[in-house]
Amino acid sequence: MLILLVEDDSVLAVQTIDFLNAEGIEVDYAATLASAKEIAAKNAAFDKYDAIVLDMALPDGNALSLLQQTLAGFDAPVLFCTAATALDDKLAAFDAGALDYLTKPFALPELAIRIKLLAGKVSKQNQVFELGDLHIDFSAKIARRGNRTIVLSPQQWQLLALLAEQAPAPVSKVQILRHIWPDREVNNNMYKSLLTRLRHNLSRGDEVSVIHTLKGHGVALRETAS
């Protein structure tokens, strides 16, 4: 998942990028309208983004103009993340085409979930994920390999949903720990045990493994490691 962040506060930008990266969200960054427009000029680049996060007041102008002019016609959903709290500012942003509006100060987990919601990648509820003979119905909480029904614990379901959400991209250990145990200190044995149990339940006998460890990157749900 890739987003564009346009934010002139360098400290906030670094904090935001670090947190989003840990959540599996890659970030391209621009600090000004001019640099954002340069990105847009490169092969209609905004089409490659899953979402765009804009600060409203930038050193070289108001990001509303970027949304109304440069972003017109692009598919990426836009979220304003700004200190502007007036109703008129919010209405202007929505009139210009923004789909969401978050005022500063904000919690980084809230920003991450809003981005995922915009990009349509938050939940697999009422959706089906398929990978080879692996069939996962997230609304019914049923997983199958061919005709075999897979029985999973609640934590195994959480991990499987996270891997499916990012598939085929890898999910880092940090992301998994934050997702499964957000308020706990977790030792390495707990992490390894959960991953081992999920692997075992998904692949029995001659069934091909669909969970692969990619050294230096994390764990991925895919048919092959390459």
N, C-alpha and C positions, 0 to 999 in steps of 0.2 A: 504494500500500500504506500503510495507516494502523495505528499501534499506540498503546496507552496505556502510558505509563511512570509508575510510582508509585515515587518515590525521594526521600528527604529530604535527601540530600547535594546541595546546589545546584551545587557545582563539578563533581561527577561527572555530574550531570544535564545540565549545559550541554555538557560534553565528549561525552557520549553522544548527545545530540540533534544536535549539529553533525555528528558522524560518521555517524549513521544517515541524516540528511538528505542527506549526500553520497552515500550508498548507495541513494538513491531511496526511503527509508522516512520517511514523515511521522510526526510524534510529537505526541500530546496529552500534557500533563504535569500530574501532581498530586504534591504534596509530602507529603500527609497522607491518612489514611483518610477523614477528613471530606470533603476536596475530591474524592477518588475517588468517594465515595458520592454527592456532588452531581452529578458527571458521570453516574453510573449512573441517577440519578433523572430526567435529562432525556431523555425519550422512549426509554427503554430503550437508552441510547446504546452500551452495550457490544456490542450486536449489529452495530455498524458497524465494529468493530475486527477486523483480521486476526490480531492477537495482543496479549496483555497481559503486561507485564514488571513484576514486583512485587519490591520490597525487603521483607524479612520484618519487621524491627524498625523501626517508624515512630514519630514523636513521640507520637501519640495511640493507639497500640496495635499489635497484631500483625496483619500482613496475612493470616494464616490465617483470621481471622474474616471479612475481606472476601471471601476466596475461598469460604468455606463458606456465608456468608449472602447477601451482595449479588450475587456472581457466579453463584450457583446457577441453572442453567437457561440461562445464556448460552452461545453457541456458540464464542466466541473462546478459543483455546488459551492457557494461562497458563504463563509461565516465571518461576521465582523466581531473582532475581539478588541474592545476599545474602552477608554475612560469616559467617553461621551455617554452620559446617562439620560439626557433629555429625551422626552418622547418624540420630539420633532426629528432628532438625529436617528432614532430607531425607525421611524416611519420612512424617512428619506432612504435609509439603507434597504429596507424591504421594497420600497418603490423602485429602487435601482436594480433590484434583482437578487438581493441576498436572501438566503433561506433560513439563516439563524443569526442571533445577535447575543453576544456574551459581554457583560461589562466587567471592567477591572475594578478592584483586584478579583482574581478568580482562582479556583483550585485546579491544578493541572489535571487531576483525574477527571474532573468534569469536562474540561476542554477535550481530553482524549475521547471520552464517550460521545460527546457531541459530534466530533469529527467522524467517528465510526458510524454514528447514526446517519449523518449526511451522506456518507459514502455507501450506505447500505450494507455495512459489514459488521454490524454489532451482534446480531443474533441469527441463529439458524432456526429459530422457532417457525413452525409451519413451512419449513423447507426441507428438502431432501438433498443429501450429499452422496455422490457416488464416485467410487474409485475402483475400477476393475470390478471384481465381484463383491466389493464392500459397499453395502447400502446402509445409510444412516438416516433415519427419520427423527429429526430433533423434536418435533412437536409431540410425537408419540413416545419418544425416548426408546426407540428400538433400533438396534444395530444388527446387521446380518452379514455373514460371509457365505454367499450362495444361499443354501437352504438352512444354514446353521444360525440360530439366534445367539447373539453374544450377550452375556450377562455382565454388567458393569456396575461398580460401586459409584456413589455420587461424585467422588473426587475423580474417578476415572472418566466419568461423563464430562466433567468440567475440562479435563485435559484434552479429551477427544474433541470437544467443541472448539477449544482454542486452536488446536492443530488444524482442524477442518476450516476454521475461519481464515487462517493464514495460508492454507495449502495452495500451491505446492511450496511456498516460501518457508524457510526454517523459522522456528520460534526459539528464542534464546532461553537459557536457564533462568536468567533474571526475570524475564516475562512470565515464565511458568510459575516461579516462586511467588511473584506479586499477584498472579491471577488465582492460584489455588490457596495460598496462605497469606493473604494481604496484611494480617495483623499479628503474625507470629514469626518468631525466629525458627528457622527450619534447618535441621542438619542435613548433610549430603545424603545420608542413608535413607531418609524419608523420601527425598526427591528421586533417588535411584530406584527405590522400592516401588513407588507409584508408576514410574516409567516402565519398569520391568513387568509389573502385573498387567498394565495395559497392553504392552507388546504381546505378552503371553495369551491374553484373552482374544486379541485380534487375529493372531496367527497360530493356528493349531495344526499339528501333523504336517501335511505337505503344503499347507497354505503359505503363499509367499508373504514375507514380511512387508508391511506397508508403512512402518515407522522406522525412519532412518536417522542416525546421528551423523551430522555433518560437522566434522572437526573445525572448531573455531567459529561456528555459526549457530549451532543449536540442533534442534530436532525437527524433522519435517515429515508430514503425512503425504506420501507419494509412492508411486509404483516402484521406482528405482532410486538408488542413492544419487545417481548422476543427473 
